[in-house]
Amino acid sequence: MDKTETLGKIPLFAVLETTVLDRVAAKTIIKRYPKGAVVFLEGETSPGMFWLQSGWLKAVKHSSTGREQIIQFFEAGTTFHEISAFSDLPNPATCITLDQSEVWIVPKQVMRNLLREQPNFAEHVIALLGARVQSLVALVEDLSLRPVIGRLARLILDDAVDGALQRPRWFTQAELAARLGSVPDVIQRTLRGMEADGLIEVERRQIRILDRSRLEDLAA
């Protein structure tokens, strides 16, 4: 695998010239993790920015009682943890693999040098961080203003492709509940109710949308 070529295909780095990408590639660290491994812990110091080459990850927060709130899922091809690469703040969440995964780490100092030396890259970073803030605001809005059924309807609508939300092996009701700030029993009852009402069809590996208009009403 050519690290320079691969980095150049990542949208964040697409504005960089090959000579610059060569320097970034030389410093980039590649790590492989089994399913269920901790990539980094909340409160620790971040080594840099991460890019998921393969697999699935989740970023989570835990309460003092052990309850888990999923902040975000990351699929292959996603960059993440950019904010900590540009600051000395500790990791805001814990990152755990949901499947066997390969992670690339661009060290913090490399990222900071790029920010100072490459104006186009700096603009890309600003736009990316702005999108991250909007995503977190939307999460807060969902948790505080929508009931569980509304949050579930919104998730299905947002994540569905060609009318169906695909469910990888790790996408259990427990994972779904943690993402929606609920518990598995409530999610199970809500899914059954939505299916009985003809809004969705729940299958082992997907949730298919049957009535988009009514789902949108619930999500509003």
N, C-alpha and C positions, 0 to 999 in steps of 0.2 A: 504494500500500500504506500503510495506517494503522499507523505504528510503535507507537503506544500500544495499539491493539487487538491487534496481533500479540504484543507483549510480554506482554499480559494473559493470553494463551492458553498461555504457557510455565508449566508447573507450579510452578517456583521462584518466579515473580512473581505467581502467581494470588491470593495473599493481599493484594496491595497495592491500595490505592484508586486510582481513576482519576487523581486529582490528583498522586499520587506517581508513577504510571506515566508521566504527561506529562513530569515532570522527568527521569525515566530515559531516556525516548525522545529528549528533546532532546539528550542527551549521547551517545547510542548511535551508534557508527560502523558503517557497512556497507561491506564489502569483497567484491569478486568475484575469484575465482582460476580459472585454467585447470587442466586435469588435470596432475598432477605438480608443482604449485607448493608451496613451503614456506610454511606459515602462520606458524609460529614455530620457532626453533631451540633445541635443548637448550643451557642455559647462559646464554641471554639473559634480560633482565628482561621480565616479562610486563606488557602494558598493561592487563590486566583479565580479565574472564570472557568466554568465547566461547559463542555459540549458532549452531548450523548450521541455516541457513534452508533450504538445498537442497544436494544432492550427497552425497558420501561422503569421509571423512577417515580417516587412521590415525595413531596416536601410536606412535612407534618409538624404540628405543634401539639404538645402534651400538657394536660392540666395536672394539678398536684395530685389528683385522684387517678391519674393514668388515662383519662379519656383523650382520644385522639381526634384532632381536627385536621383534615387534609387541606393544605393551602393550594396545591396544584399538582397535577400529573404532568410528567415529562415523557414525550415519546422520542424515538430515534430522530436525529437531525435537529434537536432543540438545544439552544444555548441557555444556560441558567446560572444563577448566582452572580450576575454581573455587578450588582451594587456593592457587594463585599470586596470585589476585585479593585474597586476604586476608593475604598475607605478602610479605616482600621477598626470598623465596628465588628463585633462578633457575629457569627452566623445567626440569623434570625430564626432559623428552623432546622430541623433534622431531615436529612435526605436518605431515603432507603430504596434499595432496588426491589422491583416487583417481579423481575425476571433476570436471567443472566444478562449482564450488561457490560459494555465497554465505554469508558469515560475518558475523554481527553481533557487535560487541565493546562490552561495557558497561565503561567505564573503572574502574580499580581504586578511585579515590577515591569514585566513585558507589556501588560495592558496599560499601565500608567505611562510608559514611554510612548506607546502608540497614541495615546490621548494627547500628549504634548506635541508630538511630531507630525501627526496626520490629521489635518482639519476635517477632511471628509469622513474619516473614521469617527472623530469626535461628534459630528452631526448624527451619524448613525447611532452612536451610543445614547445620545440625548433622546432621540426618537424612541429607541427601544425602552429606555427607563421610563419614559412617559407612558408607554403602553403598559408597562408593568404596574405603574401606579393606578391606571384606569382599571386594570384587572382586579387589583386588591380592593378598590372602591366598590366595584361590582360585587365582589364576594361579601363585603360588609353589608351592602344593601340587601343582598339575598338573605343573609343570616338574620338581619334585624327587621326587615319589612315584609318578607314573604313567609307564608306557612310552608310546611314540609312539602305538601302537594304542589305548591307553586314553584318551589325550588327544584323539585324533581322534574316538573314539566319543562322548566327553563333549561335544565341540563340536557334533557333528551332532545329538545329542539336545537340547542346550540351544537351538540356533539354528533348529531345524526348526519350520516352521509347517504344520499339517495334514499331517504326516508327510513333509515334504520340506524340505531345506535349499536355499534359492534361491541361485544363483551369479550375481551381477552381472558385467558384462563384465570388470571389473578383478579379479575373484576367481579368480586363476590359482593353479596349484599352488605357485608361488613365494611368493605372498602367504599361502597356507594354511600352507606350511612355516614361514615367518617367524613366523606367529602361534603355531605349536605348538613353536617352538624346535627345528626340524629342518631338513632340506634337501629340495628337490623330488623327488629320486630315491627317497628313503625314503617320502615321502608317496605317490608314484605306486604304489610296490610295495604299500604298506599298503592303499590304496584297491582295488587289483586283488585283493588277497587277501581283503578283506572282501566284495567283490562275488562272487568265486568261491565263497565260503562261504555265499552267500545272505543276507547281512546287509543289504546295500544294493544299490541300482541307480544307477550313475553315468551321468548324462546331461550334455549340454553345459551346460545352464543350471541344473541342480539335482542334488542327491543325494537319492534317495528311500529312506526306511527300509522294509525288508522284514521284518525280525525285530527288533522293539524289545526284547524280553526278552533276547536274546543281546547286543545292543548295551549294554544296561544292565549286564549282567554284566561286559563288558569295561571299562566306564567306572567300575565300583565300585572 
